[in-house]
Amino acid sequence: MPRPPRPRSVVAATSLVLIAGMSGCARPNPAIRASESPDAHARQVVVEANIGELQTCWSDISADYPDREGSLLFAVEIRRNGRVDWVDIEIDEIGAPRLSACVVKTIKRWHFPADQHRHAIHFDVGFQ
């Protein structure tokens, strides 16, 4: 069961939107502005550097779901020490429980730069 959202006074929200294809490549959404904080950029770099791990989750099970493709929208809360506190799949267009379990487990192992505040990030990954 997902954890309830933290009060707004504790969480600084940052949105990341990524799209991954069969190659596991990620493209940052051009809507992300350079004017965002360097910390937001550093979090985006971590997501982009690790996005291939999520594609590996899909590659391992895609034969079981030959006609499915779609996106997963993630909400991730990052502790001040840079560790992932929780991961929630807000939208799942594929409906493959093994994929959901694998990607959540994988994202929980990611490590982001430490910061003075907790952060909530959102990003979207497409699977074909």
C-alpha positions as CSV (number, residue, x, y, z in Angstrom):
1,M,0.0,0.0,0.0
2,P,1.5,3.4,-0.9
3,R,2.4,5.8,1.9
4,P,0.3,8.9,2.3
5,P,1.9,12.0,0.8
6,R,4.0,14.1,3.1
7,P,2.7,17.6,4.1
8,R,3.6,20.2,1.6
9,S,5.8,22.0,4.1
10,V,8.2,19.0,4.2
11,V,8.3,18.1,0.5
12,A,9.8,20.2,-2.2
13,A,8.3,18.9,-5.4
14,T,10.3,18.6,-8.6
15,S,8.9,17.0,-11.8
16,L,11.0,14.9,-14.2
17,V,9.5,13.5,-17.3
18,L,11.5,10.8,-19.2
19,I,10.6,8.5,-22.1
20,A,12.5,5.2,-22.6
21,G,12.1,3.0,-25.6
22,M,13.4,-0.5,-26.4
23,S,17.0,0.7,-26.2
24,G,16.6,1.9,-22.7
25,C,17.5,5.4,-23.8
26,A,16.0,8.3,-22.0
27,R,15.2,11.8,-23.3
28,P,14.6,14.6,-20.9
29,N,11.4,16.5,-21.6
30,P,12.3,19.9,-23.1
31,A,9.7,21.4,-20.7
32,I,12.3,21.0,-17.9
33,R,13.8,24.5,-17.8
34,A,17.5,25.3,-17.2
35,S,16.3,27.8,-14.7
36,E,15.4,25.0,-12.3
37,S,17.8,24.5,-9.4
38,P,21.1,22.7,-9.9
39,D,19.8,20.1,-7.3
40,A,16.8,19.4,-9.6
41,H,19.2,18.9,-12.5
42,A,21.3,16.5,-10.3
43,R,18.2,14.4,-9.5
44,Q,17.3,14.3,-13.2
45,V,20.9,13.1,-14.0
46,V,20.5,10.2,-11.5
47,V,17.2,9.1,-13.1
48,E,18.7,9.3,-16.6
49,A,21.8,7.4,-15.6
50,N,19.7,4.6,-14.1
51,I,16.8,4.4,-16.6
52,G,18.4,1.4,-18.4
53,E,17.8,-0.7,-15.2
54,L,14.1,-0.2,-15.6
55,Q,14.3,-1.3,-19.3
56,T,16.0,-4.4,-18.1
57,C,13.0,-5.2,-15.9
58,W,10.8,-5.1,-19.0
59,S,13.2,-7.1,-21.1
60,D,13.2,-9.9,-18.6
61,I,9.4,-10.3,-18.8
62,S,8.3,-8.8,-22.1
63,A,7.9,-12.2,-23.8
64,D,5.1,-12.9,-21.3
65,Y,3.2,-9.8,-22.5
66,P,3.8,-9.7,-26.3
67,D,1.1,-7.2,-27.2
68,R,1.5,-4.8,-24.3
69,E,3.2,-1.5,-24.3
70,G,2.7,1.7,-22.4
71,S,4.0,4.0,-19.7
72,L,4.4,4.0,-16.0
73,L,4.3,7.2,-14.1
74,F,6.4,7.1,-10.9
75,A,6.2,9.3,-7.8
76,V,9.4,8.9,-5.7
77,E,10.2,10.5,-2.4
78,I,13.9,11.1,-1.6
79,R,15.2,11.4,1.9
80,R,17.7,14.1,2.8
81,N,20.5,11.6,2.7
82,G,19.7,10.9,-1.0
83,R,18.2,7.4,-0.4
84,V,14.8,6.6,-1.8
85,D,12.1,6.5,0.9
86,W,9.2,5.2,-1.2
87,V,8.1,4.7,-4.8
88,D,4.5,4.8,-6.0
89,I,3.3,3.9,-9.5
90,E,0.7,6.6,-10.1
91,I,-0.3,5.4,-13.6
92,D,0.3,1.9,-15.0
93,E,-0.7,1.5,-18.6
94,I,0.8,-2.0,-18.9
95,G,-0.7,-3.9,-16.0
96,A,2.1,-6.4,-15.5
97,P,2.6,-7.0,-11.8
98,R,6.1,-8.5,-12.3
99,L,7.2,-5.4,-14.1
100,S,5.7,-3.2,-11.3
101,A,7.5,-5.1,-8.6
102,C,10.8,-5.1,-10.5
103,V,10.9,-1.4,-11.2
104,V,9.9,-0.4,-7.7
105,K,12.6,-2.6,-6.2
106,T,15.1,-1.2,-8.7
107,I,14.2,2.5,-8.0
108,K,14.4,1.9,-4.3
109,R,18.2,1.1,-4.8
110,W,18.9,4.4,-6.5
111,H,20.9,7.0,-4.6
112,F,20.4,10.7,-5.2
113,P,22.6,13.6,-4.0
114,A,22.1,14.5,-0.4
115,D,20.2,17.7,0.3
116,Q,18.8,19.7,3.2
117,H,15.3,18.8,2.3
118,R,13.3,15.8,1.3
119,H,12.2,15.9,-2.4
120,A,9.3,14.3,-4.3
121,I,10.0,13.7,-8.0
122,H,7.8,12.4,-10.7
123,F,8.8,10.8,-14.0
124,D,7.3,8.7,-16.8
125,V,8.9,5.8,-18.5
126,G,7.5,4.1,-21.7
127,F,8.0,0.5,-22.5
128,Q,7.5,-1.3,-25.8
